[in-house]
Amino acid sequence: MDPVNLAEYEDVARGKLAREAYDYYAGGANDGITLRANVEAYGKLPLYHRVLRDVAARDTSVEVLGERISFPVMVAPTAFHRLACAHGECATARAAARAGTIMVMSTLSNTVIEEVAAVADGPKWFQLYIYKDRGATLDLVRRAEESGCRALVLTVDTALWGRREADVRNNFTLPDGLTVANLAAHAKQNFPAGLAGSGLAAYAAAMLDPSLTWKDLEWLHGQTKLPVVLKGVVHPDDARAAVEHGAAAVIVSNHGGRQLDSSPATIDALPVVAEAVGGKVPVLVDGGVRRGTDVIKALALGARAVLIGRPILWGLAADGEEGAYRVLELLKSEFDLAMALCGARTVGEINRPLVM
Ligand SMILES: Cc1cc2nc3c(=O)[nH]c(=O)nc-3n(C[C@H](O)[C@H](O)[C@H](O)COP(=O)(O)O)c2cc1C
């Protein structure tokens, strides 16, 4: 029987994936406090639904950075989709395009930007880290521009790599035949060989630049005309600084609980960030979104849209492109139902009083 919700997709995926791959996808940093909090905090928020508002006709679409998407859920950047299925990131790109939403492509993909961008004509953004090697960083920027990506998503919650203990225990590495494809041009497509512990953590330690400051965001603006979206903000002062430094949007994110364990649940951080941003740029949020009602809660608390990470991976593992597409469509139909039951005909009618 087909899974009827996102949690059931995870159950199917768990049965199909290699243990190391499941642990890598599912895991969080350290004790998993933030990983669990992201999901649980949604469960604690009631929706004060409204009645008798003629919700016979509804429109779930929303605009994000000039792009109209079919509903306010986008695909978060997640690494290594070919651990889940043979077509990997290409399957995800097709699924996102069919569902009418934006895919944020990860730098750490098993398929090069050019191939993912060409496989489906849906809108794509490219997620970037500013590496110690600024030449390699700029090369990725150019390739994203030339491939038609419409925004850069700069991930900034990774000064150092979070300690994901399952990956340490599993000596996590990529199976033969899979690489960090986008970095092959710089001979950085493989993790260091023969080390104990997480090979990805060792790779990240060599690449990431812990000395980054706001000046590096300015540097990036100077290198590209693409809008730069800042991902990984939870503090209102950082949100304000992001706007001052020209970010086109802010993503409230704790990297799905994979970086600082004890970072707040993102739905709890969202209201203070939205208030700090004051409507100057769109605020997006990711982490723990598993139900259509979660999307309503995020929008009521000030988000323009949300992103989902792991559920897409579960869909890919369960049934490739079709699975990822069904995950998005399930969430869309749940969101549409929740809108109706909340008395909202359009996304614009989802407002703060719904969460009191
Ligand atoms: C397996 C996995 C890989 C990820 N890889 C990246 C990445 O390459 N770049 C990035 O900015 N965020 C990455 N993230 C974080 C996601 O973009 C997103 O913040 C997070 O998954 C949202 O939480 P959710 O999985 O609960 O939906 C990754 C998350 C997971 C689970």
The ligand as an SDF file (V2000), in Angstrom:
LIG
                    3D

 31 33  0  0  0  0  0  0  0  0999 V2000
   20.8830   14.4690    4.6490 C   0  0  0  0  0  0  0  0  0  0  0  0
   20.8860   15.9670    4.7190 C   0  0  0  0  0  0  0  0  0  0  0  0
   21.8120   16.6640    3.9750 C   0  0  0  0  0  0  0  0  0  0  0  0
   21.8230   18.0620    4.0050 C   0  0  0  0  0  0  0  0  0  0  0  0
   22.6980   18.7290    3.1960 N   0  0  0  0  0  0  0  0  0  0  0  0
   22.6920   20.0760    3.1780 C   0  0  0  0  0  0  0  0  0  0  0  0
   23.5360   20.7890    2.2950 C   0  0  0  0  0  0  0  0  0  0  0  0
   24.2770   20.2190    1.5140 O   0  0  0  0  0  0  0  0  0  0  0  0
   23.4920   22.1510    2.3350 N   0  0  0  0  0  0  0  0  0  0  0  0
   22.6610   22.8300    3.1920 C   0  0  0  0  0  0  0  0  0  0  0  0
   22.6620   24.0570    3.2050 O   0  0  0  0  0  0  0  0  0  0  0  0
   21.8250   22.1700    4.0170 N   0  0  0  0  0  0  0  0  0  0  0  0
   21.8170   20.8200    4.0250 C   0  0  0  0  0  0  0  0  0  0  0  0
   20.9460   20.1590    4.8560 N   0  0  0  0  0  0  0  0  0  0  0  0
   19.9650   20.9120    5.6670 C   0  0  0  0  0  0  0  0  0  0  0  0
   18.6740   21.1220    4.8760 C   0  0  0  0  0  0  0  0  0  0  0  0
   18.8380   22.0820    3.8650 O   0  0  0  0  0  0  0  0  0  0  0  0
   17.5400   21.6350    5.7770 C   0  0  0  0  0  0  0  0  0  0  0  0
   17.9830   22.7480    6.5140 O   0  0  0  0  0  0  0  0  0  0  0  0
   16.9990   20.5700    6.7290 C   0  0  0  0  0  0  0  0  0  0  0  0
   17.0470   19.2980    6.1570 O   0  0  0  0  0  0  0  0  0  0  0  0
   15.5540   20.8990    7.1110 C   0  0  0  0  0  0  0  0  0  0  0  0
   15.0930   20.0220    8.0590 O   0  0  0  0  0  0  0  0  0  0  0  0
   14.1520   18.7340    7.7420 P   0  0  0  0  0  0  0  0  0  0  0  0
   15.0740   17.6930    7.1980 O   0  0  0  0  0  0  0  0  0  0  0  0
   13.6300   18.4170    9.0940 O   0  0  0  0  0  0  0  0  0  0  0  0
   13.0890   19.1470    6.7560 O   0  0  0  0  0  0  0  0  0  0  0  0
   20.9280   18.7530    4.8410 C   0  0  0  0  0  0  0  0  0  0  0  0
   20.0070   18.0390    5.6090 C   0  0  0  0  0  0  0  0  0  0  0  0
   19.9680   16.6620    5.5460 C   0  0  0  0  0  0  0  0  0  0  0  0
   18.9380   15.9260    6.3470 C   0  0  0  0  0  0  0  0  0  0  0  0
  1  2  1  0
  2  3  1  0
  2 30  2  0
  3  4  2  0
  4  5  1  0
  4 28  1  0
  5  6  2  0
  6  7  1  0
  6 13  1  0
  7  8  2  0
  7  9  1  0
  9 10  1  0
 10 11  2  0
 10 12  1  0
 12 13  2  0
 13 14  1  0
 14 15  1  0
 14 28  1  0
 15 16  1  0
 16 17  1  0
 16 18  1  0
 18 19  1  0
 18 20  1  0
 20 21  1  0
 20 22  1  0
 22 23  1  0
 23 24  1  0
 24 25  2  0
 24 26  1  0
 24 27  1  0
 28 29  2  0
 29 30  1  0
 30 31  1  0
M  END
$$$$
